[in-house]
Amino acid sequence: MNCRRSVPILPVKDVRAALRHYKSLGFTADVYEADGTAIYGFLQREGLELHLNLFRELDPQANTSAVYFYVADPDSIYKEWHEANVEGRLDPPEAKSWGMREMAYVDPDGNLLRIGSPLTGPVPQRRRVTP
């Protein structure tokens, strides 16, 4: 396989509103329209990408979409988003038993973004699966 990149696609009830929201989180945003309706969005921030797809019947409480971003410093992102008073649920970074320092953010559409960086040292519970 000659895979060059992967981009998560998240469901949103209103593409324009979601693009505005993610712009407030420091992403650049582009919209794709069909017949004057925003049906798809493109987001970028420091090499990270997300796509947004219109899903009018989305129930944010039942949404199980999730993305993991590996970053250099989740604490600085948390601080930035906390100071921006972003809409949604923002959980502070903490050390996790699986070897990551990790924060979590749930956007207004119920999409979960877990953002972390590796802690130093081995994680004995994590092993490669063999046949």
N, C-alpha and C positions, 0 to 999 in steps of 0.2 A: 504494500500500500504506500502510496506517495502522498500522504496527508500533510498539508502545510499549516492548517489552522482549524480551529473549531470555534463556533460562535453560538452561545445559547440563545434560544428564542423564548421570550417570556410572554405570556398572555396578559393583555390589559383591556379594560373596559372602554377606555378613551385614549387613543394614541396621542393626541395633542396634549392632553393633560399629563400623561405619563412622561412625554418628552420634556415638558416644562419642569416637571418634578425632578427628573434626572439631571437637567441642566443645573438646577439648584445644588446638586451633589457634585458638580464639577465636570460633568460629561459634556462633550459636544454632541449635538443632536441634528439629525436629518430626517425628513419625513417623505414617505411615498404615498401619493394620493391616487385614487381612482374615482372619477366623476365628482371631484371636489371633496371626497371623504378621505380623511387620513386613515389608511388601513395598515400601515407598516412603519416602523421607526428603526433608525440606526443610531447607536450610541457608541462613543469612544472616550476613553480616558487613559492616558499614559500606557497605551498598548493593549488595554483591556477593551473588549467589545461585547455589546449586548444588542440583540434585535428584539423589537417589540411587535407583537401581532395582535390585531384587533380581535377581541372575543367578547362580544356584547353581553352574552349570558354568563360571564364569569362571576362566580361567587368567591370574593376574596377570603372568606372564612373557610372555604373548602379547597382553596388552591394549594397544591402540593409542589409547585415548581420551585426549584432551588438551583443555585449556582455557587461554586466555590472559586474565589479569587485568591491566588497566592500573591502576596505583596511583600515589600521590604519592611513596612512599618504599619501594622494595623492600628497602633495607638494614635498615630498622627491623623489617620483617616477618621477614626472615632472622634477625636478632638475637633476636627474641621466640621464634621457633620453635626456633632452635638452643638457647637457654637452657632451653626446655621439654623438650629431649631427645626430640623427636617420633620416632615410629616411621616408617620409610620412608627414602627417599634425599633429602637436602637439599643442594643445590649453592649455594654463595655467589653473590651478585650480581657481575656483571662487565659491562664495556662490550662491546657486540656491534657488529659491522660494519654491521648493518642499522639502527643509530641508537637502540638501546635499552640501558638499564642493566637487566639481567635476572637473576633467580634462577630455579631450577627445584626442584620438589618432586615426588617420585613417592610416592603413598600406598601402603599395604600391599596394595591391590587392583590396583596397577599403573597407576593414573590419573595422568597428568602434568599438573601445574599450573605453567605458566610465568607469572611475575609480574614486571612491569617498568614502567619509566617512560621517556619519550623523553629522549634526550640532546639537547643544544642543537646546532644546526647542521644543514645539509642532508646528505642521504644520496644521493650521485650515482648509486648503483646502483638506486635506487628511482624508478620512473617510472610514470605513469598509462598503462594500456593503452588504445590507441585502435584503432578498427576498421580 
